[in-house]
Amino acid sequence: MTITVGVLALQGAFIEHVNLLKQAVGQDSAEWEFIEVRTPQELARCDGLVLPGGESTTMSLVAARSNLLEPLREFVKVLRKPTWGTCAGLILLAESANRTKKGGQELVGGLDVRVNRNHFGRQAESFQAPLNLPFLGGTAEPFPAVFIRAPIVECILPHHKGIQVDEVDREDTVVAPSRPTKDAVAEAATADNVEVMATLSGPAARIATQSRNISPDEEIGDVIAVRQGNVFGTSFHPELTGDARIHAWWLRQVQAAVNKRNKLGQQ
């Protein structure tokens, strides 16, 4: 069985994601197909999806004009298929995003979090930091995370059906529309709780504006990677590093999800 993974190719670093996905599978490439997604028909072929870094506002506007916005919500929130968003992709996958004028952009949703857009400032204030990521393995070398106008997860929201009512009333905040899961198979692919997968230490975050490499210590700081069931998001850009370890890890999650979906679907 071939597993098809798409990368949303409306804007941003989608080619870099495709290249690292291919690098991640190596000699097992016959088991995988990687495609660029620009239409609902291409999205319908996918077992998993990556939303790349770039400009989240532009992505949402182009998706709406391409009649892709609702299919994306169907893919992520109704079918609960494996989806990973990096930087701008994380913003799109959030249920709530602040520092955003209402009407400026729309969200897909899927992660019960509120993100703070451009938390670290302008593009000139971009930086790189080595991260210890336990999900890659206890003995793994630090991951060279690249932050470019990166968001952070500033709040984990309570999980319930329907729009987060309190979020709608927040100033300069947009909220993703509610979409119910389709069936028991999709329900099994979600989770009530958001899992924090990585943080950037407070001192490291404070000196990020100095535009230099930093060495995070062990203090708890900004939340920069989260997972909720089949939906995964990172503030940083793994696709710009040449390091395929997170891509390889995520593809294993996709494979497990596809196997589980097939098994439940046969019951």
C-alpha positions in Angstrom: 0.0 0.0 0.0 1.3 3.4 -1.0 0.7 6.3 1.5 0.2 9.7 -0.1 1.4 12.8 1.8 0.6 16.2 0.4 2.2 19.6 1.1 0.0 22.6 0.7 1.6 24.5 -2.2 -0.2 27.8 -2.3 2.7 29.9 -0.8 5.7 29.4 1.4 8.4 26.8 1.9 6.5 23.8 0.4 9.3 22.6 -1.9 11.7 22.4 1.1 9.1 20.2 2.9 8.8 17.9 -0.1 12.5 17.5 -0.3 12.9 16.6 3.4 10.0 14.2 3.2 11.8 12.4 0.4 15.0 12.4 2.4 13.3 11.1 5.4 12.0 7.9 3.7 15.3 7.2 1.9 15.3 3.7 0.4 11.7 3.1 1.5 10.5 5.7 -1.1 8.4 3.1 -3.0 6.0 3.0 0.0 5.3 6.7 -0.2 4.0 9.3 -2.6 4.6 13.0 -2.0 2.5 15.6 -3.9 2.0 19.3 -4.0 -1.5 20.3 -3.1 -3.3 23.2 -4.8 -6.8 21.8 -5.5 -9.5 19.9 -3.6 -8.9 17.0 -5.9 -5.3 16.7 -4.9 -6.1 17.1 -1.3 -8.6 14.2 -1.5 -5.8 11.9 -2.6 -3.8 12.5 0.6 -3.5 10.4 3.7 -1.5 13.1 5.5 -0.8 16.8 4.9 1.8 19.4 5.7 1.0 23.1 6.0 4.3 24.9 5.4 5.9 28.1 6.7 5.2 31.3 4.9 2.5 34.0 5.2 -0.6 32.6 7.0 -2.8 35.4 5.8 -1.8 34.9 2.2 -2.3 31.1 2.5 -5.8 31.5 3.9 -6.8 34.0 1.2 -5.4 31.9 -1.6 -7.0 28.8 -0.1 -10.4 30.5 0.0 -10.1 31.7 -3.6 -9.1 28.2 -4.7 -12.1 26.6 -2.9 -9.6 24.8 -0.7 -10.5 26.3 2.7 -13.5 24.1 3.5 -11.9 20.9 2.1 -8.9 21.7 4.4 -11.3 22.0 7.4 -12.9 18.7 6.3 -9.5 17.0 6.1 -8.2 18.3 9.5 -11.3 18.7 11.7 -14.0 16.4 10.2 -11.8 13.4 9.0 -9.0 14.1 11.5 -6.3 12.9 9.1 -2.7 13.5 10.1 -1.7 17.1 9.6 1.4 19.0 10.5 1.8 22.8 10.4 5.1 24.7 10.6 5.1 28.4 11.6 2.4 29.8 9.4 0.9 26.3 9.3 0.7 26.3 13.1 -1.2 29.5 13.0 -3.7 28.1 10.4 -4.2 25.0 12.6 -4.9 26.9 15.8 -8.5 27.4 16.9 -7.7 31.0 17.9 -5.0 33.5 16.8 -4.4 36.9 18.3 -2.7 40.0 16.9 -5.0 39.4 13.9 -7.7 41.8 12.7 -11.0 40.2 12.2 -11.6 39.7 8.5 -7.8 39.7 7.9 -7.5 36.0 7.6 -9.3 32.7 8.3 -8.2 29.7 10.3 -8.5 26.0 9.5 -8.4 24.9 13.2 -7.8 21.5 14.7 -5.6 22.4 17.6 -7.2 23.7 20.8 -4.7 26.5 21.3 -4.4 30.2 20.9 -1.3 31.4 19.1 0.4 34.7 19.3 1.5 35.7 15.8 5.0 37.0 15.1 5.9 36.6 18.8 9.6 37.0 18.2 9.3 40.2 16.1 10.3 41.1 12.6 12.2 38.9 10.0 15.4 40.7 10.9 15.1 39.3 14.4 15.1 35.7 13.2 17.3 33.2 15.0 18.4 29.6 15.4 18.4 27.6 18.6 19.4 24.0 19.4 16.4 22.2 20.9 16.2 19.0 22.9 13.2 17.1 21.5 12.4 14.1 23.7 10.0 12.7 21.0 13.0 12.1 18.7 14.6 9.8 21.3 16.4 10.4 24.6 19.9 10.3 23.1 19.1 12.4 20.0 21.4 15.4 19.2 19.8 18.8 19.7 17.6 19.9 16.7 18.7 23.1 14.9 15.4 25.0 15.1 15.0 28.0 12.8 12.6 30.7 14.0 11.5 33.4 11.4 8.7 35.7 12.6 7.6 32.8 14.6 4.4 32.4 16.6 4.1 30.7 19.9 1.3 28.8 21.7 0.3 31.3 24.4 -2.7 29.4 25.7 -4.1 25.8 25.6 -7.8 26.1 25.3 -10.4 23.7 26.9 -11.6 21.0 24.5 -15.3 21.0 23.8 -17.5 20.9 20.8 -18.2 24.2 19.2 -16.3 27.5 18.9 -14.4 28.6 22.0 -17.0 31.2 23.0 -14.7 33.3 25.2 -12.2 33.6 22.3 -14.7 35.2 19.9 -14.9 38.2 22.2 -11.2 38.8 22.4 -9.9 42.0 20.7 -7.9 41.4 17.5 -8.5 37.7 17.6 -9.9 35.3 15.0 -11.4 31.9 15.7 -11.8 28.9 13.5 -15.3 27.7 12.8 -16.6 24.6 14.5 -16.8 21.4 12.5 -17.9 18.0 14.0 -15.9 14.9 13.4 -17.4 12.6 10.8 -17.5 9.2 12.4 -16.0 6.9 15.0 -12.9 6.5 13.0 -12.3 10.2 13.0 -13.3 10.5 16.7 -10.6 8.0 17.6 -8.0 10.1 15.8 -8.6 13.2 18.0 -7.7 13.8 21.7 -9.2 15.9 24.5 -5.9 17.3 25.6 -3.2 19.2 23.8 0.3 17.7 24.4 3.2 20.1 24.7 6.0 18.6 22.6 8.7 21.4 23.0 9.4 24.7 24.7 12.0 27.4 24.3 13.4 28.6 27.6 12.5 32.0 28.9 16.1 33.4 28.8 16.5 32.2 25.3 13.3 33.7 24.2 14.2 37.1 25.8 17.4 37.4 23.8 15.9 36.2 20.5 15.7 39.8 19.3 19.6 39.9 19.2 19.5 37.9 16.0 22.1 35.4 17.0 22.3 31.7 17.9 21.3 30.9 21.5 21.6 28.1 23.9 18.4 27.4 25.7 18.7 26.2 29.3 16.4 23.9 31.2 13.8 26.6 32.3 10.3 26.3 31.1 9.5 28.9 28.5 7.5 29.5 25.3 5.5 26.6 23.9 6.8 26.0 20.4 5.5 22.5 19.5 2.2 20.9 20.3 0.2 17.8 19.3 -3.5 16.9 19.7 -4.3 13.5 18.3 -3.4 13.5 14.6 -2.7 17.2 14.5 0.9 18.5 15.1 2.3 22.0 15.0 5.7 23.6 15.4 6.6 27.3 15.7 9.9 26.8 13.9 10.9 25.7 10.4 12.3 22.1 10.3 12.1 22.3 6.5 14.8 25.0 6.4 17.4 23.0 8.3 18.4 20.0 6.1 17.7 17.8 9.2 15.0 15.3 8.3 14.5 13.8 11.8 11.2 15.5 12.6 9.9 14.6 9.1 10.9 11.0 9.7 9.2 10.9 13.1 6.0 12.5 11.7 5.9 10.0 8.8 5.9 7.2 11.3 2.9 8.9 13.0 1.2 9.1 9.6 1.8 5.4 8.9 0.5 4.4 12.3 -2.6 6.6 11.8 -3.3 5.1 8.3 -3.0 1.6 9.7 -5.3 2.4 12.6 -7.9 4.0 10.2 -7.8 1.0 7.9 -8.3 -1.4 10.9 -11.1 0.6 12.4 -12.7 1.0 9.0 -12.8 -2.7 8.5 -14.6 -3.4 11.8 
